[in-house]
Amino acid sequence: MFDILVKGFLIGILTSIPVGPIAMLCIQKTLNKGHMHGFFSGLGAATSDTTYAMVALFGLSFVMPFIEQNQLLIQIIGSIVILLFGFFIFSKNPVAVLNKNIATKESYLQDYLASLLLTLSNPLIIFLFLGLFARFSFLSNTDNTVYSLSGIIAVFAGASTWWFVLTFVASIFRKKINIRGLGVINKLTGSVIIVLALGGLILSILGKSVNV
């Protein structure tokens, strides 16, 4: 049981570490709104990743044919969603954001759901889980329900821990950044997300597998 928990925890971290649109979103949320807003955005991503980990583990025979047959369409749609989100962040005015935060307190649930829905647009992460499951010989026997559920919970715990650490580190620099700095960060974050999304879209059209 202990080795399953350790492996699951490591897999959760490894699937979250790549610096992509979601990481940029969590950092941007942290710098604009505070640590917990960024962390709850990360929890949304962790929930989505855990969902796809369960699909990879339990529902592979049902889901994989659909994903393989529609891989190009899924990649294009996912890239377009992320591209639009990048434009949204790029155009955000930090002064307006701060004024809005003062007038109406945005809930952590909104941050959580926004990140969850954005991350769910990329089901191709299932392939990453398949590779990691094979590499770590993780839950090769899924007949034991207790072991399987414990492993999945460990994946979620690992991913959540990574997002907590990342947003905590980002929050340390928050007080050192002024309004102008927040504007620059929004532009940079939006630009990075747009570039990643465009890259994913171009590679998808060219017929190359990509995980943005």
N, C-alpha and C positions, 0 to 999 in steps of 0.2 A: 504493500500500500504506500509506504513512504517514497519508494522510487517513482511510483506513478504521480504522486503529488509534486515531487521535484521536477520530473520531466514535463508535466503539464504547466507548471509555473514558468519554466524556461521557455517552453513553446509560446506561451502567452506573451512573454517579453519579446521574443525574437520576431513575432508577427507584428508587433507594435513599433519596434525600433526604427524601421525605415522611415526616413524623413520625406514625407509626401504631403499632399494637400491637407490631410486630417491633422498631421502634426503642426503644420503652419497655422491651421485654423485654431487649434488649442492654444498655441503661443499667442496668436493675435487676440483671442478672447481673454487670455490671462492679462495681457498688457493693457487692454482697453477696459476690462471690467473687474479684474481681480482673480486671485488664485482659484477660488471655488467654481467660478464660471468656466474657467479653462478646464478644471478637473472634471466637471460634469459633462463637458463636451467630450473629454477623453473617455468617460464612462459610457457615453453613447457609442463610441467607436469600439470599446471593449465588448459591449453587449452584442453589437453586430458581428464582430469577429468570433465571439463565442457561439453565436447562432450558426455561423458557417462551419465552425469546428464540429458542432453536433451533426450538421448535414453531412460533412465529410466522413464522420464516424458511423452514423446510423443510417442515413438515407441515400448513400452514394448510388445505389443501383437504380433509384428512382429519378434522381436529379441529374446525374452526369450525362445521360443521353441528350437531355434538353440543352444543357450548357454546351456540350460539344457541337450540337447541330446549330446553335444560335450564338456561338462564341463571338463572331465578328459584330453582330448586331448589339450584343451585350456590351462589348468594348466601346463601340461608337456611342451608344446611349450614355454609358457611364462617363465617358470623356466629355460629352456635351454638358451633362449635368454639372460636372466639376468645373468646366470652362465658364458656365454661367455664374456659378458661385464665386469664381475668381474675379469676374467683372464686378460682382456685387460688392465684394470686399474692397477692391481697388477704388471704387467710387464712393466708399463710405467717408463721411466727414466726421473726424473725431470730436469736434466741438458739438455737432448735432447729437452724436452718440452719448457724450457726457451729459448734455442737457436732457436727453431722453431718459437716461438712467436716473437723473435727479427727479424728473417729473413722474416717471412710472418705473417702478422696480421690475426689471425683467427677471423671470423665475429661472431657477436652475433647470426646471423641467423643460423649458423652451430650448435651452442650450443642449440638453441631453437629447431631445427628440430631433433637433436639427442635425446634430452630428450623427445620430443613429440612422436617419433616413439617407444622409449623404453617403455614409459608409456602406449601407445596404445596396447602393447602386453598383457595387463592384463585387459580384459573387465569384469572380475568378480567383479570389483569395483562397477558395477551396483548394486549388491546386498547390498553393503554398503549404496549407495544412497537410495535404497528402504527402508532400515531400518531407516535411518535418516529422510527421507520424512515422513514416518509414525509416527516417534517419535515426530516430530515438527508440524505435520499436515500441511505440506508444500504443497501449491498449490494443494489442494485436488480437486479443481474445475479448470480444465485447459481450460475451454471454453473461458475465458478472455485472449486474446492473449497478451495484454499489460502487464497484471499482470504476466503472465507466462514468458515472455521475461525479464521483470524486475527482477524476481526471479532468472533466470538463470544468468543474468549479475551480480547479487549480489553474487552468488556462485563463479563466476570467480574472482570477486573483493576480496572476502574473501581468496580464495586460493592464489591469487597473493600477497596479503598483508602478508600472512604467509611466503611465499618464500622470499619476500623482507626483512622481519625482520630476518629470519634465516640466509640469506647470508650476511646481514649487520653485524650481530653479529660475524659471522665467519671471515669477512674481518678485524675486529678489531685486530684479532690475527695474521693476515697474515704477517705483517711487523716484527713480533717477531719470525718468523720461518725461519730458514736457509735452504739451499739446502738439507742437510742431513735430516732435519725435514720433508721436503716435500716428500722425498723418503720414510720415515717411514709412513707418512700419506697415501701415495699411496698404500703401502703394507697393512696397516690396513683397508683402505677403500675397497680395492679389496678383502681382506680376509672376511670382514663382508658381502659384497655382495655375495661372493661365498658361504658362510655358509648359508645365507638366501635362496639363490637359491637352494642349495642342500637340505635344509630342506623342501622347498616347493615341490621339485621334489619327494623326498622320501614320503612325506605325500600324494602327488597326486597319486603315484603308490600304496600306501596302501589304497587308496580310501577315504581319508579324505579331506574335503574342506579346502583350504588354500588360503590366499590372500597375496602374496609376493609383 
